[in-house]
Amino acid sequence: MKKNTLTAALVVLAGLSSVATRALAADKAEKADSGKKISGAVLIPAADVKWSEVPGMTGVQIAPIDGDPSKGPSHFFLKFAGGFAAPLHHHTANHSGTVVAGTLALTVDGKEQKLPPGSFFAFTGKTKHMTRCEAGADCVLSMDARGKWDVVPEGEKGGAKK
């Protein structure tokens, strides 16, 4: 992808929080009536996970599971289409994830690490990284964010764009 397209992609990724808010609000009533929360447990079969397209971002979806990513700590799924790539960025909140499907490639300090299903990753302190889903299968990630979820693109000289 060209640099302008990648920058636009990160800007749209930042819109995940508003999509998550709408998806969470729409699902709250349904989940309350569906019996998914039982005696302090939340049980959601894969077939019942509600995915939302991220507007303006082909190939990126989010599915809030617990909490509201746009407001604070939460658990959610992210799905990237095979071949998706995001340029250098960081997230304000410390977070971790597990690769459920596909092969995720994360680049930190110029070193790429490919993570197949079952792999774990964690970022603290606004660690700058690039994200890519290998061509082929979609990448599905189970995410745990310790605060409000955001995507902050990094400028050409390493500074965050505003």
C-alpha positions in Angstrom: 0.0 0.0 0.0 1.1 3.5 -0.5 2.0 5.7 2.4 -1.2 7.9 2.1 -3.4 4.8 2.1 -1.7 3.4 5.1 -2.0 6.7 7.0 -5.7 6.8 6.1 -6.0 3.3 7.3 -4.7 4.2 10.8 -7.0 7.2 11.0 -10.0 4.9 10.3 -8.7 2.4 12.8 -8.9 5.1 15.4 -12.7 5.1 14.7 -12.9 1.6 16.2 -13.9 3.1 19.5 -17.1 4.7 18.0 -18.0 1.5 16.2 -17.4 -0.5 19.4 -19.7 1.8 21.3 -22.5 1.4 18.8 -22.0 -2.4 18.6 -21.9 -2.7 22.4 -25.1 -0.7 22.9 -26.9 -2.7 20.2 -25.8 -6.0 21.8 -26.4 -5.1 25.5 -30.1 -5.6 25.4 -29.9 -8.7 23.3 -27.3 -10.3 25.6 -29.3 -9.4 28.7 -32.3 -11.4 27.2 -30.2 -14.2 25.7 -29.1 -15.8 28.9 -25.4 -15.4 28.1 -24.5 -14.1 31.5 -25.1 -16.8 34.1 -24.1 -16.6 37.8 -21.2 -14.3 37.2 -20.1 -16.0 34.0 -20.2 -14.6 30.5 -20.6 -17.4 27.9 -20.8 -16.5 24.3 -20.5 -19.3 21.7 -18.6 -18.3 18.5 -21.8 -18.3 16.5 -23.2 -15.6 18.7 -20.2 -13.2 18.5 -21.5 -9.9 16.8 -19.0 -8.5 14.4 -19.2 -4.9 13.1 -17.4 -3.5 10.1 -15.2 -0.5 10.8 -16.6 2.2 8.5 -14.3 3.3 5.7 -11.8 0.5 6.5 -12.2 -2.5 4.3 -11.2 -5.7 6.0 -11.3 -4.6 9.6 -13.9 -5.7 12.1 -14.5 -5.5 15.8 -16.6 -7.5 18.2 -16.9 -6.1 21.8 -17.3 -8.9 24.3 -17.0 -7.4 27.8 -16.8 -3.7 28.6 -16.7 -0.8 26.2 -13.4 -0.3 24.3 -14.2 3.4 23.6 -14.5 4.1 27.4 -12.1 2.0 29.3 -10.9 -1.6 30.1 -12.5 -4.2 27.8 -12.2 -7.5 26.1 -13.0 -7.7 22.4 -12.1 -9.5 19.2 -10.4 -7.8 16.2 -10.5 -9.3 12.8 -8.1 -8.3 10.0 -8.5 -9.6 6.4 -5.6 -11.6 5.1 -3.1 -9.1 3.7 -4.1 -6.2 5.9 -1.3 -3.9 7.1 -1.1 -0.9 9.4 2.0 1.3 9.5 3.9 2.4 12.7 1.5 3.3 15.5 0.9 2.8 19.2 -2.0 2.4 21.6 -2.4 4.5 24.8 -3.6 1.7 26.9 -1.5 -1.3 27.9 -3.0 -4.3 26.2 -2.5 -8.0 25.3 -3.8 -10.4 22.8 -4.0 -14.0 21.7 -4.0 -14.9 18.0 -7.1 -17.1 17.5 -6.8 -17.5 13.7 -4.4 -16.5 10.8 -0.8 -15.4 11.2 -0.2 -12.0 12.6 3.1 -10.3 12.0 4.2 -7.6 14.5 7.2 -5.4 13.9 8.8 -3.8 17.0 12.2 -2.0 16.8 12.5 -3.0 13.2 12.2 -6.7 14.0 9.3 -8.7 12.7 7.8 -11.6 14.6 5.3 -13.9 13.0 2.6 -15.1 15.4 0.5 -18.2 14.4 -2.7 -19.2 16.2 -2.2 -19.7 19.9 0.5 -17.0 20.1 0.4 -14.3 22.7 1.6 -10.7 22.6 1.5 -7.7 25.0 2.3 -4.0 24.6 3.0 -1.6 27.5 4.1 2.0 27.6 2.8 3.0 24.2 5.2 0.7 22.4 5.5 1.6 18.7 4.8 -1.2 16.3 3.5 -2.2 12.8 0.8 -4.8 12.4 0.2 -7.1 9.4 -2.0 -10.1 8.7 -0.3 -12.6 6.5 -2.0 -13.1 3.1 -4.5 -16.0 3.2 -6.6 -16.6 6.3 -8.1 -13.7 8.2 -6.4 -12.8 11.5 -8.7 -13.0 14.5 -7.3 -11.6 17.8 -8.7 -11.9 21.3 -7.8 -8.6 23.0 -7.6 -7.4 26.6 -7.2 -3.6 26.8 -6.5 -2.1 30.2 -7.9 1.3 29.3 -9.7 3.1 26.5 -8.7 1.6 23.1 -7.2 3.9 20.5 -4.8 3.8 17.6 -2.2 6.6 17.5 -0.3 6.9 14.2 3.4 7.8 14.4 4.7 10.7 12.2 7.5 10.3 9.7 10.1 11.3 12.4 8.7 9.1 15.1 6.3 11.7 16.6 2.6 11.1 16.9 0.5 12.8 14.3 -2.3 15.0 15.6 
